[in-house]
């Protein structure tokens, strides 16, 4: 049985700030790549449908973040003390209630937009990653991330009024899922201390040296493949994309402090946005 969500007065008056703080560190990893993919793959796009797609994406991101952050508070206390729970803006009990309130709300929104199966599969990915503990092992963690990104992209594009049964678009979902599966552990280098504290077996924790070689090879490998297969009229853009990919890989390999990893991760997100849509038929520009 669900109980009424009780927000202490301080939490209620700060609710907009709390919701933003839950999601802010994942906006560039999820919102920007998904929004970019949606805009480019459905161009021309209706602005009201784009806003609906972005809200659907953000609300599901909020569901994931609330679930994740309510289960591993020790990590956030060490790595991200500004988040709502470690900064005492909202108690854990209220956060857990909010987590289970968001689940039916997100499902309802997916039903409203006629993408019910996508919403259900995305919520299942969140549960697998968080409540079922798949996010604690690097292989299952990467698989959940790839699964989640595919559903984020499919849902957002579906709301933006393009058929997700389009064959070329389907291949783009596969491309993006593989890119995520083989590179998303870039986000884990900056959090190794907190992950080790709670026993989370991410690639940088389990294989601290090999994972840096792997991220160099995987980012550069995808960059090279995308450049070689996505031909376009502007070769200089290929050079820029190639340079970004090389810099990202080399930074993770050569610079290994927590601060360096945060900066490298910022560049990785720039690369990821580009890599997410350069293979689209409408984007023959590299």
Secondary structure in CASP SS format (residue, H / E / C, confidence):
PFRMAT SS
TARGET T0000
AUTHOR 0000-0000-0000
METHOD secondary structure of the structure
MODEL  1
X C 1.00
X C 1.00
X C 1.00
X C 1.00
X C 1.00
X C 1.00
X C 1.00
X C 1.00
X H 1.00
X H 1.00
X H 1.00
X H 1.00
X H 1.00
X C 1.00
X H 1.00
X H 1.00
X H 1.00
X H 1.00
X H 1.00
X H 1.00
X H 1.00
X H 1.00
X H 1.00
X H 1.00
X H 1.00
X H 1.00
X H 1.00
X H 1.00
X H 1.00
X H 1.00
X H 1.00
X H 1.00
X H 1.00
X H 1.00
X H 1.00
X H 1.00
X H 1.00
X H 1.00
X H 1.00
X H 1.00
X H 1.00
X C 1.00
X C 1.00
X C 1.00
X C 1.00
X C 1.00
X H 1.00
X H 1.00
X H 1.00
X H 1.00
X H 1.00
X H 1.00
X H 1.00
X H 1.00
X H 1.00
X H 1.00
X H 1.00
X H 1.00
X H 1.00
X H 1.00
X H 1.00
X H 1.00
X H 1.00
X H 1.00
X H 1.00
X H 1.00
X H 1.00
X H 1.00
X H 1.00
X C 1.00
X C 1.00
X C 1.00
X H 1.00
X H 1.00
X H 1.00
X H 1.00
X H 1.00
X H 1.00
X H 1.00
X C 1.00
X C 1.00
X C 1.00
X C 1.00
X C 1.00
X C 1.00
X C 1.00
X C 1.00
X C 1.00
X C 1.00
X C 1.00
X C 1.00
X H 1.00
X H 1.00
X H 1.00
X H 1.00
X H 1.00
X H 1.00
X H 1.00
X H 1.00
X H 1.00
X H 1.00
X H 1.00
X H 1.00
X H 1.00
X H 1.00
X H 1.00
X H 1.00
X H 1.00
X H 1.00
X H 1.00
X H 1.00
X H 1.00
X C 1.00
X C 1.00
X C 1.00
X H 1.00
X H 1.00
X H 1.00
X H 1.00
X H 1.00
X H 1.00
X H 1.00
X H 1.00
X H 1.00
X H 1.00
X H 1.00
X H 1.00
X H 1.00
X H 1.00
X C 1.00
X C 1.00
X C 1.00
X C 1.00
X H 1.00
X H 1.00
X H 1.00
X E 1.00
X H 1.00
X H 1.00
X H 1.00
X H 1.00
X H 1.00
X H 1.00
X H 1.00
X H 1.00
X H 1.00
X H 1.00
X H 1.00
X H 1.00
X H 1.00
X H 1.00
X H 1.00
X H 1.00
X H 1.00
X H 1.00
X H 1.00
X H 1.00
X H 1.00
X H 1.00
X C 1.00
X C 1.00
X C 1.00
X C 1.00
X C 1.00
X C 1.00
X C 1.00
X H 1.00
X H 1.00
X H 1.00
X H 1.00
X H 1.00
X H 1.00
X H 1.00
X H 1.00
X H 1.00
X H 1.00
X H 1.00
X H 1.00
X H 1.00
X H 1.00
X H 1.00
X H 1.00
X H 1.00
X H 1.00
X H 1.00
X H 1.00
X H 1.00
X H 1.00
X H 1.00
X H 1.00
X H 1.00
X H 1.00
X H 1.00
X H 1.00
X H 1.00
X H 1.00
X H 1.00
X C 1.00
X C 1.00
X C 1.00
X E 1.00
X C 1.00
X H 1.00
X H 1.00
X H 1.00
X H 1.00
X C 1.00
X C 1.00
X C 1.00
X H 1.00
X H 1.00
X H 1.00
X H 1.00
X H 1.00
X H 1.00
X H 1.00
X H 1.00
X H 1.00
X H 1.00
X H 1.00
X H 1.00
X H 1.00
X H 1.00
X H 1.00
X H 1.00
X H 1.00
X H 1.00
X H 1.00
X H 1.00
X C 1.00
X C 1.00
X C 1.00
X C 1.00
X C 1.00
X H 1.00
X H 1.00
X H 1.00
X H 1.00
X H 1.00
X H 1.00
X H 1.00
X H 1.00
X H 1.00
X H 1.00
X H 1.00
X H 1.00
X H 1.00
X H 1.00
X H 1.00
X H 1.00
X H 1.00
X H 1.00
X H 1.00
X H 1.00
X C 1.00
X C 1.00
X C 1.00
X H 1.00
X H 1.00
X H 1.00
X H 1.00
X H 1.00
X H 1.00
X H 1.00
X H 1.00
X H 1.00
X H 1.00
X H 1.00
X H 1.00
X H 1.00
X H 1.00
X H 1.00
X H 1.00
X H 1.00
X H 1.00
X H 1.00
X H 1.00
X C 1.00
X C 1.00
X C 1.00
X C 1.00
X C 1.00
X C 1.00
X C 1.00
X C 1.00
X C 1.00
END
